[in-house]
């Protein structure tokens, strides 16, 4: 079964810095590295490297950053027949990374803002088991895609990052809603209360601690293996891609989340987003090692 990912594709311009600058302050960093990224493209690559059949829908510009993203997606096994070339430039994420591996990010959406409901209407749904979306593309487009997926029997997953207002009818179709613990705190007073927003289930990523799975039966936490973090860029996207891949193979939500926690943990042990994503064999070695 196929994982269909609708979302952003960005070029990540990554600069190592000794510390984050304060307001009005200039901090000298290291050399800039240009890497393929974007929440949507990251999710697609993460799922494909784990062996999932993945198709990506989005937009890039007719520029060198767009070429970089197309190459990265294709080389990871992601099908790109629904990746459109826009007249706008490819999206860019400006990322600073501190010595402890933490990052701060500013995103210029570019072509990602050009992904429309017409792009959703052009999608093919045969064999799609899971739709994975994130919100670096317009909310109406995501809402349209979630409704289309649900109508065709595909399981809609939304990584609500960044947190923006989403229609209640969209939230009601999600299974699951995926957020990190900071995003969860901004949405509801407790993990259980996330379901009061409407989704059928929720998964909260907890960083090095793993993740929490919320259903009407309660909250189940799954642990992440201990690792030495080098760069946390794209770890949440790795989690989302692995979660979608697990669900597409018929895994339970708890089992898929446990698998995704291992994938995300491995992703932070090397630099970059897409280049850091592990294969299924690497994840299996972590599980048994």
MARTIDO-552225 format. One record per residue (C-alpha): residue in three letters; x, y, z. Coordinates in pm, whole numbers. Layout:
+------+--------+--------+--------+
| code |   east |  north |     up |
+------+--------+--------+--------+
|  ala |      X |      Y |      Z |
...
+------+--------+--------+--------+
***
This chain:
+------+--------+--------+--------+
| code |   east |  north |     up |
+------+--------+--------+--------+
|  unk |      0 |      0 |      0 |
|  unk |    112 |    356 |    -75 |
|  unk |    194 |    650 |    149 |
|  unk |     94 |    977 |    -18 |
|  unk |    267 |   1283 |    126 |
|  unk |    132 |   1632 |     62 |
|  unk |    354 |   1910 |    188 |
|  unk |    649 |   2141 |    152 |
|  unk |    982 |   2098 |    -20 |
|  unk |   1259 |   2337 |     89 |
|  unk |   1628 |   2385 |     45 |
|  unk |   1779 |   2389 |    395 |
|  unk |   2056 |   2646 |    437 |
|  unk |   2227 |   2525 |    753 |
|  unk |   2477 |   2733 |    953 |
|  unk |   2650 |   2604 |   1268 |
|  unk |   2666 |   2871 |   1540 |
|  unk |   2820 |   2877 |   1888 |
|  unk |   2490 |   3012 |   2027 |
|  unk |   2169 |   3171 |   1908 |
|  unk |   2193 |   3547 |   1856 |
|  unk |   1997 |   3777 |   2084 |
|  unk |   1778 |   4053 |   1939 |
|  unk |   1992 |   4294 |   1740 |
|  unk |   2304 |   4080 |   1780 |
|  unk |   2528 |   3933 |   1511 |
|  unk |   2691 |   3594 |   1574 |
|  unk |   2959 |   3453 |   1346 |
|  unk |   2884 |   3100 |   1228 |
|  unk |   3053 |   2832 |   1023 |
|  unk |   3020 |   2756 |    654 |
|  unk |   2673 |   2725 |    507 |
|  unk |   2562 |   2381 |    392 |
|  unk |   2275 |   2349 |    143 |
|  unk |   2067 |   2035 |    198 |
|  unk |   1729 |   1906 |     75 |
|  unk |   1451 |   1960 |    330 |
|  unk |   1096 |   2079 |    390 |
|  unk |    851 |   1901 |    618 |
|  unk |    669 |   1730 |    335 |
|  unk |    974 |   1619 |    138 |
|  unk |   1145 |   1509 |    461 |
|  unk |    844 |   1298 |    557 |
|  unk |    837 |   1137 |    213 |
|  unk |   1209 |   1056 |    212 |
|  unk |   1196 |    915 |    565 |
|  unk |    912 |    681 |    471 |
|  unk |   1073 |    574 |    143 |
|  unk |   1408 |    492 |    304 |
|  unk |   1221 |    257 |    533 |
|  unk |   1090 |     66 |    233 |
|  unk |    747 |    224 |    195 |
|  unk |    593 |    292 |   -146 |
|  unk |    577 |    672 |   -137 |
|  unk |    443 |    942 |   -366 |
|  unk |    501 |   1314 |   -300 |
|  unk |    272 |   1602 |   -395 |
|  unk |    395 |   1960 |   -373 |
|  unk |    569 |   2234 |   -571 |
|  unk |    923 |   2361 |   -630 |
|  unk |   1064 |   2639 |   -842 |
|  unk |   1248 |   2611 |  -1172 |
|  unk |   1583 |   2669 |  -1002 |
|  unk |   1886 |   2487 |   -860 |
|  unk |   1715 |   2433 |   -525 |
|  unk |   1424 |   2268 |   -703 |
|  unk |   1667 |   2042 |   -890 |
|  unk |   1832 |   1949 |   -559 |
|  unk |   1497 |   1845 |   -413 |
|  unk |   1389 |   1647 |   -715 |
|  unk |   1719 |   1455 |   -710 |
|  unk |   1695 |   1382 |   -339 |
|  unk |   1338 |   1258 |   -361 |
|  unk |   1405 |   1040 |   -664 |
|  unk |   1728 |    895 |   -523 |
|  unk |   1540 |    793 |   -208 |
|  unk |   1276 |    612 |   -411 |
|  unk |    998 |    872 |   -380 |
|  unk |    771 |    903 |   -683 |
|  unk |    740 |   1266 |   -799 |
|  unk |    470 |   1261 |  -1067 |
|  unk |    267 |   1499 |   -848 |
|  unk |    556 |   1739 |   -777 |
|  unk |    474 |   2047 |   -982 |
|  unk |    711 |   2320 |  -1102 |
|  unk |    590 |   2662 |   -990 |
|  unk |    674 |   3008 |  -1122 |
|  unk |    771 |   3098 |   -765 |
|  unk |   1115 |   3013 |   -627 |
|  unk |   1170 |   2694 |   -431 |
|  unk |   1107 |   2733 |    -60 |
|  unk |   1409 |   2792 |    163 |
|  unk |   1464 |   2720 |    533 |
|  unk |   1736 |   2918 |    712 |
|  unk |   1861 |   2699 |    995 |
|  unk |   2108 |   2770 |   1275 |
|  unk |   2241 |   2473 |   1471 |
|  unk |   2409 |   2509 |   1813 |
|  unk |   2675 |   2270 |   1949 |
|  unk |   2415 |   2073 |   2147 |
|  unk |   2236 |   1985 |   1822 |
|  unk |   1937 |   2215 |   1876 |
|  unk |   1816 |   2432 |   1589 |
|  unk |   1625 |   2750 |   1512 |
|  unk |   1453 |   2784 |   1175 |
|  unk |   1306 |   3059 |    956 |
|  unk |   1115 |   2940 |    648 |
|  unk |   1054 |   3136 |    326 |
|  unk |    770 |   2931 |    168 |
|  unk |    813 |   3029 |   -198 |
|  unk |    659 |   2763 |   -423 |
|  unk |    508 |   2584 |   -123 |
|  unk |    251 |   2863 |    -96 |
|  unk |    151 |   2781 |   -453 |
|  unk |     20 |   2431 |   -370 |
|  unk |   -355 |   2451 |   -433 |
|  unk |   -675 |   2249 |   -415 |
|  unk |   -638 |   2193 |   -790 |
|  unk |   -318 |   1999 |   -714 |
|  unk |   -518 |   1780 |   -478 |
|  unk |   -785 |   1723 |   -741 |
|  unk |   -513 |   1599 |   -978 |
|  unk |   -396 |   1326 |   -738 |
|  unk |   -454 |    956 |   -793 |
|  unk |   -570 |    760 |   -488 |
|  unk |   -554 |    399 |   -606 |
|  unk |   -374 |    195 |   -342 |
|  unk |   -316 |    489 |   -105 |
|  unk |   -336 |    367 |    254 |
|  unk |   -214 |    677 |    437 |
|  unk |   -213 |   1048 |    354 |
|  unk |     54 |   1237 |    550 |
|  unk |     30 |   1617 |    556 |
|  unk |    203 |   1906 |    731 |
|  unk |    137 |   2279 |    737 |
|  unk |    407 |   2456 |    540 |
|  unk |    155 |   2459 |    255 |
|  unk |   -181 |   2644 |    261 |
|  unk |   -437 |   2518 |    514 |
|  unk |   -728 |   2508 |    263 |
|  unk |   -520 |   2277 |     44 |
|  unk |   -445 |   2046 |    337 |
|  unk |   -811 |   2047 |    445 |
|  unk |   -917 |   1958 |     91 |
|  unk |   -663 |   1674 |     80 |
|  unk |   -771 |   1532 |    416 |
|  unk |  -1136 |   1528 |    305 |
|  unk |  -1044 |   1365 |    -25 |
|  unk |   -836 |   1099 |    150 |
|  unk |  -1111 |   1014 |    398 |
|  unk |  -1366 |    991 |    118 |
|  unk |  -1147 |    738 |    -62 |
|  unk |  -1071 |    522 |    240 |
|  unk |   -717 |    648 |    305 |
|  unk |   -608 |    722 |    663 |
|  unk |   -533 |   1096 |    710 |
|  unk |   -235 |   1191 |    927 |
|  unk |   -159 |   1557 |    993 |
|  unk |    160 |   1685 |   1152 |
|  unk |     20 |   2012 |   1288 |
|  unk |    345 |   2201 |   1256 |
|  unk |    357 |   2493 |   1256 |
|  unk |     45 |   2524 |   1473 |
|  unk |   -227 |   2716 |   1287 |
|  unk |   -605 |   2708 |   1301 |
|  unk |   -746 |   2407 |   1117 |
|  unk |  -1117 |   2360 |   1038 |
|  unk |  -1305 |   2144 |   1289 |
|  unk |  -1427 |   1916 |   1011 |
|  unk |  -1064 |   1851 |    913 |
|  unk |   -958 |   1771 |   1270 |
|  unk |  -1248 |   1526 |   1299 |
|  unk |  -1108 |   1315 |   1015 |
|  unk |   -752 |   1284 |   1147 |
|  unk |   -624 |    949 |   1268 |
|  unk |   -384 |   1063 |   1407 |
|  unk |   -311 |   1427 |   1477 |
|  unk |     68 |   1453 |   1530 |
|  unk |    226 |   1731 |   1738 |
|  unk |    531 |   1777 |   1959 |
|  unk |    490 |   1837 |   2331 |
|  unk |    523 |   2216 |   2297 |
|  unk |    260 |   2227 |   2025 |
|  unk |     37 |   1999 |   2233 |
|  unk |     63 |   2235 |   2531 |
|  unk |    -47 |   2527 |   2314 |
|  unk |   -352 |   2334 |   2195 |
|  unk |   -487 |   2162 |   2508 |
|  unk |   -429 |   2142 |   2886 |
|  unk |   -346 |   1769 |   2871 |
|  unk |   -261 |   1502 |   2617 |
|  unk |   -604 |   1344 |   2665 |
|  unk |   -773 |   1677 |   2596 |
|  unk |   -627 |   1683 |   2245 |
|  unk |   -904 |   1445 |   2145 |
|  unk |  -1158 |   1709 |   2253 |
|  unk |  -1039 |   1908 |   1951 |
|  unk |  -1191 |   1637 |   1732 |
|  unk |   -923 |   1396 |   1603 |
|  unk |   -980 |   1022 |   1635 |
|  unk |   -633 |    980 |   1784 |
|  unk |   -321 |   1183 |   1859 |
|  unk |     52 |   1121 |   1881 |
|  unk |    275 |   1358 |   2077 |
|  unk |    648 |   1345 |   2014 |
|  unk |    853 |   1386 |   2333 |
|  unk |   1203 |   1433 |   2195 |
|  unk |   1458 |   1204 |   2357 |
|  unk |   1183 |   1048 |   2572 |
|  unk |    996 |    899 |   2276 |
|  unk |    626 |    963 |   2214 |
|  unk |    279 |    940 |   2365 |
|  unk |    -14 |    782 |   2183 |
|  unk |   -361 |    910 |   2276 |
|  unk |   -681 |    722 |   2196 |
|  unk |  -1020 |    696 |   2364 |
|  unk |   -869 |    408 |   2563 |
|  unk |   -610 |    638 |   2725 |
|  unk |   -245 |    739 |   2685 |
|  unk |     38 |    497 |   2607 |
|  unk |    400 |    617 |   2609 |
|  unk |    668 |    457 |   2392 |
|  unk |   1036 |    509 |   2466 |
|  unk |   1313 |    620 |   2232 |
|  unk |   1657 |    456 |   2253 |
|  unk |   1933 |    671 |   2407 |
|  unk |   2157 |    834 |   2144 |
|  unk |   2408 |   1118 |   2121 |
|  unk |   2241 |   1403 |   1934 |
|  unk |   2439 |   1579 |   1662 |
|  unk |   2159 |   1768 |   1481 |
|  unk |   1786 |   1754 |   1558 |
|  unk |   1685 |   1914 |   1227 |
|  unk |   1405 |   1715 |   1068 |
|  unk |   1365 |   1465 |   1352 |
|  unk |    993 |   1532 |   1378 |
|  unk |    956 |   1476 |   1005 |
|  unk |   1147 |   1149 |   1032 |
|  unk |    900 |   1046 |   1302 |
|  unk |    601 |   1140 |   1085 |
|  unk |    736 |    951 |    785 |
|  unk |    810 |    641 |    989 |
|  unk |    469 |    660 |   1155 |
|  unk |    298 |    680 |    815 |
|  unk |    509 |    391 |    683 |
|  unk |    417 |    177 |    982 |
|  unk |     46 |    252 |    955 |
|  unk |     50 |    177 |    581 |
|  unk |    172 |   -177 |    655 |
|  unk |   -111 |   -236 |    902 |
|  unk |     77 |   -177 |   1229 |
|  unk |   -122 |    -58 |   1529 |
|  unk |    -83 |    308 |   1619 |
|  unk |    123 |    222 |   1929 |
|  unk |    355 |    -10 |   1736 |
|  unk |    394 |    242 |   1455 |
|  unk |    477 |    516 |   1708 |
|  unk |    735 |    295 |   1881 |
|  unk |    898 |    227 |   1545 |
|  unk |    889 |    598 |   1457 |
|  unk |   1058 |    686 |   1787 |
|  unk |   1352 |    463 |   1696 |
|  unk |   1374 |    619 |   1349 |
|  unk |   1368 |    973 |   1488 |
|  unk |   1637 |    883 |   1743 |
|  unk |   1866 |    754 |   1470 |
|  unk |   1805 |   1064 |   1258 |
|  unk |   1956 |   1299 |   1517 |
|  unk |   2289 |   1113 |   1524 |
|  unk |   2409 |   1275 |   1199 |
|  unk |   2381 |   1616 |   1036 |
|  unk |   2100 |   1742 |    817 |
|  unk |   1742 |   1629 |    767 |
|  unk |   1703 |   1398 |    467 |
|  unk |   2068 |   1285 |    460 |
|  unk |   2033 |   1165 |    821 |
|  unk |   1732 |    938 |    771 |
|  unk |   1799 |    568 |    831 |
|  unk |   1709 |    262 |    630 |
|  unk |   1494 |    -17 |    771 |
|  unk |   1805 |   -233 |    823 |
|  unk |   1968 |     40 |   1032 |
|  unk |   1658 |     72 |   1247 |
|  unk |   1642 |   -303 |   1296 |
|  unk |   2006 |   -307 |   1409 |
|  unk |   1927 |    -36 |   1665 |
|  unk |   1635 |   -241 |   1793 |
|  unk |   1841 |   -554 |   1844 |
|  unk |   2178 |   -398 |   1928 |
+------+--------+--------+--------+
***
